[in-house]
Amino acid sequence: MFCRNSVTWVYRLDRNFTWKSKHEIPEDLVFFDQKKKVRLIVEADGRITITRGYSWNGCSPKFCILDLMIGTPDGVVHECTGRPKTYHASLVHDALYQFLPEGLPLKRRHADRFFLQLMVESEFLPRWIYWTVVRLLGWIVRWATAKKREHQGYARSAKGLAADWSDAEEDG
């Protein structure tokens, strides 16, 4: 009954996406996935970058039954971006939720607020409904994801990466 020979994600980022959140943090941080690929960069000035190749499922939940995707709609295609209206909101939200347990200096409420802000920017009309559901049930998604994955990745200070890089250059 479930789908076979299909991927678990709906979207894959074809180029880096950067968004300015206006939420400052103490230092620039770089987050790596389990395969040691940079997936998220959060800068002290609030700039958030999700890197090319990041995959996510859009707004949750979604289920595949008989090769049909059933679940939360991602909205109509926005004329400016050529993407569903919740595309960037769900991208940023999913990446932040993934790395919250890995030392991201933000709280779940910040990720949820950014989700709402990006839906406002894309003029998604039922944004308040989506945001309310995320605020009420987002902790369940975080808990279920943490149970499914033992290790989601790790964080490094950008300062530490720069030091590692200069040490490698001196050695090389």
KELO-417114 format. One record per residue: residue number from 1; x, y, z of N, C-alpha, C in turn. Coordinates in steps of 0.1 Angstrom, whole numbers. Each point is the difference from the previous one (the first is absolute). Layout:
<drendos>
+------+--------+---------+-------+---------+----------+-------+--------+---------+-------+
! resi ! n.east ! n.north !  n.up ! ca.east ! ca.north ! ca.up ! c.east ! c.north !  c.up !
+------+--------+---------+-------+---------+----------+-------+--------+---------+-------+
!  NUM !      X !       Y !     Z !       X !        Y !     Z !      X !       Y !     Z !
...
+------+--------+---------+-------+---------+----------+-------+--------+---------+-------+
</drendos>
This chain:
<drendos>
+------+--------+---------+-------+---------+----------+-------+--------+---------+-------+
! resi ! n.east ! n.north !  n.up ! ca.east ! ca.north ! ca.up ! c.east ! c.north !  c.up !
+------+--------+---------+-------+---------+----------+-------+--------+---------+-------+
!    1 !      8 !     -12 !     0 !      -8 !       12 !     0 !      9 !      13 !     0 !
!    2 !     11 !      -1 !     7 !       9 !       12 !     0 !      8 !       0 !   -13 !
!    3 !      7 !      11 !    -2 !       7 !        1 !   -12 !     14 !      -7 !     0 !
!    4 !      4 !      -5 !   -11 !      13 !       -6 !    -2 !      7 !       7 !   -11 !
!    5 !     14 !      -2 !     1 !       8 !        6 !   -10 !     -2 !      16 !    -1 !
!    6 !     -2 !       6 !    11 !      -2 !       14 !     0 !     10 !       6 !    11 !
!    7 !      2 !      13 !    -1 !       8 !        7 !    10 !     -9 !       5 !    12 !
!    8 !      7 !       2 !    11 !      -8 !        5 !    12 !     -1 !      15 !     0 !
!    9 !      6 !       7 !    -9 !      -2 !       14 !     0 !     -8 !       5 !   -12 !
!   10 !     -5 !      12 !     1 !      -8 !        6 !   -11 !      8 !      10 !    -8 !
!   11 !      9 !       7 !     7 !       8 !       11 !    -6 !     14 !      -2 !     3 !
!   12 !      9 !       4 !   -10 !      14 !        0 !     2 !      5 !      14 !    -5 !
!   13 !      7 !       7 !     8 !       5 !       13 !    -3 !     10 !       0 !   -11 !
!   14 !     -2 !       7 !   -11 !       9 !        0 !   -11 !     11 !      10 !     0 !
!   15 !     -1 !      10 !    10 !      11 !       10 !     2 !     -2 !       5 !    15 !
!   16 !     10 !       5 !     5 !      -1 !        5 !    14 !    -11 !      10 !     1 !
!   17 !     -7 !       0 !    11 !     -10 !       10 !     3 !      4 !       8 !    13 !
!   18 !     -1 !      13 !    -1 !       4 !        8 !    11 !    -12 !      10 !     3 !
!   19 !     -3 !       1 !    13 !     -10 !        9 !     5 !      4 !       7 !    12 !
!   20 !     -3 !      13 !     1 !       5 !        8 !    12 !    -12 !       0 !    10 !
!   21 !      3 !      -6 !    11 !     -11 !       -2 !    11 !     -1 !      12 !     9 !
!   22 !     10 !       9 !     1 !       1 !       11 !     9 !      1 !      -5 !    15 !
!   23 !      3 !     -12 !     2 !       2 !       -5 !    14 !     15 !      -3 !     1 !
!   24 !      6 !       8 !     8 !      15 !       -1 !     2 !      3 !     -11 !    10 !
!   25 !     12 !      -6 !    -3 !       5 !      -11 !     9 !     14 !       4 !     4 !
!   26 !      6 !      -7 !    10 !      13 !        4 !     4 !     12 !      -2 !   -10 !
!   27 !     -1 !     -10 !    -8 !      11 !       -2 !   -10 !     -5 !      -8 !   -12 !
!   28 !      8 !       1 !   -11 !      -3 !       -8 !   -12 !      1 !     -15 !     3 !
!   29 !     -9 !      -8 !    -4 !       0 !      -14 !     2 !     -2 !      -7 !   -13 !
!   30 !      6 !     -12 !    -2 !      -1 !       -8 !   -12 !     -5 !     -14 !     5 !
!   31 !    -10 !      -5 !    -6 !      -6 !      -13 !     4 !      2 !     -10 !   -11 !
!   32 !      5 !     -12 !     4 !       3 !      -11 !   -10 !    -11 !     -11 !     2 !
!   33 !     -3 !      -7 !   -10 !      -8 !      -12 !     1 !      8 !     -12 !     4 !
!   34 !     -6 !     -12 !     0 !       7 !      -12 !     4 !     11 !      -3 !    -9 !
!   35 !     -1 !       4 !   -13 !      11 !       -3 !    -9 !     10 !      11 !    -1 !
!   36 !      0 !       9 !     9 !      10 !       10 !     1 !     -1 !      11 !   -11 !
!   37 !    -12 !       1 !    -5 !      -3 !       11 !   -10 !     -6 !      12 !     7 !
!   38 !      5 !      12 !    -3 !      -6 !       12 !     5 !    -14 !       1 !    -5 !
!   39 !    -10 !       1 !    10 !     -14 !        2 !    -4 !     -6 !      13 !     4 !
!   40 !      5 !       6 !    11 !      -6 !       12 !     5 !     11 !       9 !     5 !
!   41 !     -1 !      13 !    -3 !      10 !       10 !     5 !     -9 !      11 !     6 !
!   42 !      3 !       3 !    13 !      -8 !       10 !     7 !     11 !      10 !     4 !
!   43 !     -2 !      13 !    -5 !       9 !       10 !     3 !     -4 !       9 !    12 !
!   44 !      9 !       6 !     6 !      -3 !        9 !    12 !    -10 !      11 !    -3 !
!   45 !      0 !       5 !   -12 !      -9 !       11 !    -4 !    -14 !      -6 !    -3 !
!   46 !     -3 !     -13 !     1 !     -13 !       -5 !    -2 !     -2 !      -7 !   -14 !
!   47 !     10 !       1 !    -8 !      -1 !       -6 !   -13 !      0 !     -15 !     1 !
!   48 !     -9 !      -7 !    -7 !      -1 !      -14 !     0 !      2 !      -5 !   -14 !
!   49 !      9 !     -10 !    -2 !       2 !       -6 !   -13 !     -1 !     -15 !     1 !
!   50 !     -9 !      -5 !    -9 !      -1 !      -15 !    -1 !      7 !      -3 !   -13 !
!   51 !      8 !     -10 !     0 !       9 !       -3 !   -12 !     -7 !      -9 !   -10 !
!   52 !      5 !       2 !   -12 !      -4 !       -8 !   -12 !      0 !     -15 !     4 !
!   53 !    -10 !      -7 !    -4 !      -1 !      -15 !     2 !     -8 !      -3 !    12 !
!   54 !     -4 !      10 !     9 !      -8 !       -3 !    11 !    -14 !      -5 !    -4 !
!   55 !     -5 !     -11 !     6 !     -13 !       -6 !    -4 !     -9 !       1 !    12 !
!   56 !    -13 !       2 !    -3 !     -10 !        1 !    10 !    -14 !      -3 !    -6 !
!   57 !    -10 !      -2 !     8 !     -13 !       -4 !    -5 !    -10 !      10 !    -1 !
!   58 !      3 !      13 !     1 !     -10 !       11 !     0 !     -7 !       0 !    13 !
!   59 !    -12 !       5 !    -1 !      -9 !        0 !    13 !     -4 !     -14 !     3 !
!   60 !      1 !      -3 !    13 !      -3 !      -13 !     5 !    -14 !       0 !     7 !
!   61 !     -6 !     -12 !     1 !       5 !      -13 !    -4 !     -4 !      -3 !   -15 !
!   62 !      7 !      -9 !    -5 !      -2 !       -5 !   -14 !      2 !     -15 !     1 !
!   63 !     -9 !      -8 !    -7 !       1 !      -14 !    -1 !     -1 !      -5 !   -15 !
!   64 !      7 !     -10 !    -3 !      -1 !       -5 !   -13 !     -9 !     -13 !     0 !
!   65 !    -10 !       0 !    -7 !      -9 !      -12 !    -1 !     -3 !      -3 !   -15 !
!   66 !      3 !     -12 !    -4 !      -3 !       -4 !   -14 !      6 !      10 !   -10 !
!   67 !     13 !       4 !     3 !       7 !       10 !    -8 !     -7 !      14 !    -2 !
!   68 !     -8 !       3 !    10 !      -6 !       14 !     1 !      5 !       6 !    13 !
!   69 !      3 !      13 !    -1 !       4 !        7 !    12 !    -12 !       6 !     6 !
!   70 !     -3 !      -3 !    13 !     -11 !        4 !     7 !      5 !       8 !    12 !
!   71 !     -6 !      12 !     2 !       4 !        7 !    12 !     -2 !      15 !    -1 !
!   72 !      8 !       8 !     8 !      -1 !       14 !     0 !      4 !       6 !   -13 !
!   73 !     -9 !       8 !    -6 !       4 !        7 !   -13 !     10 !      11 !     3 !
!   74 !      9 !       2 !   -10 !      10 !       10 !     0 !     -4 !      13 !    -6 !
!   75 !    -12 !       1 !    -5 !      -5 !       12 !    -6 !      2 !       1 !   -15 !
!   76 !     -6 !      10 !    -5 !       1 !        3 !   -15 !     14 !       5 !    -3 !
!   77 !      4 !       0 !   -12 !      13 !        4 !    -4 !      0 !      16 !     0 !
!   78 !      9 !       6 !     6 !       2 !       14 !     1 !      5 !       5 !   -13 !
!   79 !     -5 !      11 !    -5 !       4 !        5 !   -13 !     14 !       5 !     0 !
!   80 !      5 !       5 !    12 !      14 !        6 !     0 !     10 !     -11 !     2 !
!   81 !     -2 !     -11 !     7 !      10 !      -10 !     2 !     -1 !     -12 !    -9 !
!   82 !    -12 !      -3 !    -5 !      -2 !      -12 !    -8 !     -1 !     -12 !     9 !
!   83 !     -2 !       2 !    13 !       0 !      -11 !    10 !    -13 !       1 !     7 !
!   84 !     -5 !     -11 !     7 !     -11 !        1 !     9 !      2 !      10 !    10 !
!   85 !    -11 !       7 !     5 !       2 !       11 !     9 !      6 !      -4 !    13 !
!   86 !     -1 !     -12 !     4 !       6 !       -4 !    13 !     14 !      -6 !    -2 !
!   87 !      5 !       0 !   -12 !      13 !       -6 !    -3 !     12 !       4 !     9 !
!   88 !      2 !      14 !     0 !      11 !        5 !     8 !     -3 !      -1 !    15 !
!   89 !    -12 !       2 !     4 !      -4 !        0 !    14 !      3 !     -14 !     5 !
!   90 !     -5 !     -10 !    -7 !       2 !      -14 !     5 !     15 !      -4 !    -1 !
!   91 !      8 !       5 !   -10 !      14 !       -3 !    -1 !      7 !       5 !    13 !
!   92 !     -1 !      13 !     3 !       7 !        6 !    11 !     -5 !      -7 !    13 !
!   93 !    -13 !      -2 !     1 !      -5 !       -6 !    12 !      5 !     -14 !     2 !
!   94 !      0 !      -8 !   -10 !       6 !      -14 !     1 !     14 !       0 !     4 !
!   95 !      8 !       8 !    -7 !      15 !        1 !     3 !      2 !       4 !    14 !
!   96 !     -7 !      10 !     5 !       2 !        5 !    14 !     -4 !     -11 !    10 !
!   97 !    -11 !      -7 !    -3 !      -5 !      -10 !     9 !     10 !     -12 !     0 !
!   98 !      6 !      -3 !   -11 !      10 !      -11 !    -1 !     12 !       3 !     9 !
!   99 !      4 !      12 !     0 !      13 !        4 !     7 !     -2 !       6 !    14 !
!  100 !    -13 !       2 !     4 !      -2 !        5 !    14 !      7 !      -8 !    11 !
!  101 !      0 !     -14 !    -1 !       7 !       -7 !    10 !     15 !       0 !    -1 !
!  102 !      5 !       5 !   -11 !      15 !        0 !    -2 !      7 !      13 !     4 !
!  103 !     -7 !       8 !     8 !       7 !       12 !     5 !     -4 !      13 !    -7 !
!  104 !    -11 !      -1 !    -8 !      -5 !       12 !    -6 !     -5 !      10 !    11 !
!  105 !      5 !      12 !     0 !      -3 !        9 !    11 !    -14 !       7 !    -2 !
!  106 !     -9 !      -8 !    -4 !     -14 !        5 !    -2 !     -9 !     -10 !     7 !
!  107 !    -12 !       4 !     3 !     -10 !       -8 !     6 !    -11 !      -4 !   -11 !
!  108 !     -8 !     -10 !     3 !     -10 !       -5 !    -9 !     -9 !      12 !    -4 !
!  109 !     -3 !       9 !    10 !      -9 !       11 !    -3 !      6 !       9 !   -11 !
!  110 !     13 !       2 !     0 !       6 !        8 !   -10 !     -2 !      -6 !   -14 !
!  111 !      3 !     -14 !    -1 !      -2 !       -7 !   -13 !    -15 !       2 !    -4 !
!  112 !     -9 !      -1 !     9 !     -14 !        1 !    -3 !     -3 !      14 !    -5 !
!  113 !      6 !      10 !     7 !      -3 !       14 !    -4 !      6 !       3 !   -14 !
!  114 !     12 !      -6 !    -3 !       5 !        2 !   -14 !     -9 !      -7 !   -10 !
!  115 !     -5 !     -11 !     3 !     -10 !       -7 !    -8 !    -11 !      10 !    -4 !
!  116 !     -6 !       6 !    10 !     -11 !       10 !    -2 !      5 !      12 !    -9 !
!  117 !     12 !       5 !     4 !       5 !       12 !    -8 !      2 !      -3 !   -14 !
!  118 !      5 !     -12 !    -3 !       2 !       -4 !   -14 !    -13 !      -2 !    -8 !
!  119 !    -10 !      -5 !     7 !     -13 !       -1 !    -6 !     -7 !      13 !    -2 !
!  120 !      3 !      10 !     9 !      -5 !       14 !    -2 !      7 !       5 !   -13 !
!  121 !     13 !      -2 !    -1 !       7 !        5 !   -12 !     -5 !      -5 !   -13 !
!  122 !     -4 !     -13 !     0 !      -5 !       -6 !   -12 !    -15 !       1 !    -2 !
!  123 !     -7 !       8 !     9 !     -14 !        3 !     0 !     -9 !     -12 !     0 !
!  124 !      4 !     -10 !     8 !      -8 !      -13 !     2 !    -11 !       3 !     9 !
!  125 !    -12 !      -1 !    -6 !     -12 !        5 !     8 !     -3 !      -8 !    13 !
!  126 !      0 !     -14 !     0 !      -3 !       -7 !    12 !     12 !      -1 !    10 !
!  127 !      9 !      10 !    -1 !      12 !       -1 !     8 !     -3 !      -1 !    15 !
!  128 !    -10 !       7 !     5 !      -3 !       -1 !    14 !     -4 !     -14 !     5 !
!  129 !     -7 !      -7 !    -9 !      -4 !      -14 !     3 !     12 !      -9 !     1 !
!  130 !      9 !       1 !   -10 !      12 !       -8 !    -1 !      9 !       3 !    12 !
!  131 !      2 !      13 !     4 !       8 !        4 !    11 !     -6 !      -5 !    13 !
!  132 !    -13 !       1 !     2 !      -6 !       -5 !    12 !      2 !     -15 !     2 !
!  133 !     -2 !      -7 !   -11 !       2 !      -15 !     1 !     15 !      -3 !     3 !
!  134 !      9 !       7 !    -6 !      14 !       -2 !     3 !      3 !       3 !    15 !
!  135 !     -5 !      11 !     5 !       2 !        4 !    14 !     -6 !     -11 !     9 !
!  136 !    -11 !      -5 !    -3 !      -7 !      -10 !     9 !      7 !     -14 !    -1 !
!  137 !      4 !      -4 !   -12 !       4 !      -14 !    -3 !     15 !      -1 !    -4 !
!  138 !      7 !      11 !    -2 !      14 !       -1 !    -4 !      8 !      -8 !     9 !
!  139 !     -2 !       0 !    13 !       8 !       -8 !     9 !     -1 !     -15 !    -2 !
!  140 !    -12 !      -4 !    -5 !      -2 !      -14 !    -4 !      9 !      -4 !   -11 !
!  141 !      1 !       8 !   -10 !       8 !       -2 !   -12 !     15 !      -1 !     4 !
!  142 !      4 !      10 !     9 !      14 !        0 !     5 !      3 !     -13 !     7 !
!  143 !     -9 !      -4 !     9 !       2 !      -12 !     8 !      1 !     -12 !    -9 !
!  144 !    -10 !      -2 !   -10 !       0 !      -11 !    -9 !     13 !      -1 !    -9 !
!  145 !      4 !      12 !    -4 !      12 !        1 !    -9 !     13 !      -4 !     8 !
!  146 !      0 !       4 !    13 !      12 !       -3 !     8 !      0 !     -15 !     3 !
!  147 !    -12 !      -6 !     2 !       0 !      -15 !     2 !      4 !      -8 !   -12 !
!  148 !     -3 !       6 !   -12 !       3 !       -7 !   -12 !     15 !       1 !    -4 !
!  149 !      6 !      11 !     3 !      14 !        2 !    -2 !      8 !       1 !    13 !
!  150 !     10 !      -8 !     1 !       8 !        0 !    13 !      9 !      13 !    -1 !
!  151 !      5 !       3 !   -11 !       9 !       11 !    -1 !     -3 !       8 !   -13 !
!  152 !     -4 !      12 !     1 !      -4 !        8 !   -11 !     11 !       8 !    -7 !
!  153 !     11 !       2 !     7 !      11 !        8 !    -5 !      8 !       6 !    12 !
!  154 !      7 !      10 !    -4 !       8 !        7 !    11 !      3 !      14 !    -5 !
!  155 !      3 !       9 !    10 !       3 !       14 !    -2 !     15 !       3 !     2 !
!  156 !      4 !      10 !    -7 !      14 !        6 !     2 !     -1 !      15 !     0 !
!  157 !      8 !       6 !     8 !       1 !       15 !    -1 !      7 !       3 !   -13 !
!  158 !     -4 !      10 !    -6 !       7 !        5 !   -12 !     14 !       4 !     3 !
!  159 !      2 !       5 !    12 !      13 !        4 !     4 !      9 !     -12 !     1 !
!  160 !     -5 !     -11 !     6 !       7 !      -13 !     1 !      3 !      -5 !   -14 !
!  161 !     -9 !       1 !    -9 !       3 !       -5 !   -14 !     11 !       8 !    -6 !
!  162 !      0 !      13 !     2 !      11 !        8 !    -6 !     13 !      -4 !     6 !
!  163 !      1 !      -2 !    13 !      12 !       -5 !     7 !      5 !     -13 !    -6 !
!  164 !    -10 !     -10 !    -2 !       3 !      -13 !    -5 !      6 !       2 !   -14 !
!  165 !     -6 !       9 !    -8 !       4 !        3 !   -14 !     14 !       5 !     0 !
!  166 !      3 !      10 !     8 !      14 !        6 !     0 !     10 !     -10 !     5 !
!  167 !     -3 !      -8 !    10 !       9 !      -11 !     4 !      3 !     -10 !   -11 !
!  168 !    -10 !      -3 !    -8 !       2 !       -9 !   -11 !      8 !       6 !   -11 !
!  169 !     -1 !      13 !    -2 !       8 !        7 !   -10 !     15 !       0 !     4 !
!  170 !      2 !       2 !    13 !      14 !        1 !     5 !      6 !     -14 !    -1 !
!  171 !     -8 !     -11 !     3 !       6 !      -13 !    -1 !      2 !      -5 !   -14 !
!  172 !     -8 !       6 !   -10 !       0 !       -5 !   -13 !     10 !       6 !    -9 !
+------+--------+---------+-------+---------+----------+-------+--------+---------+-------+
</drendos>
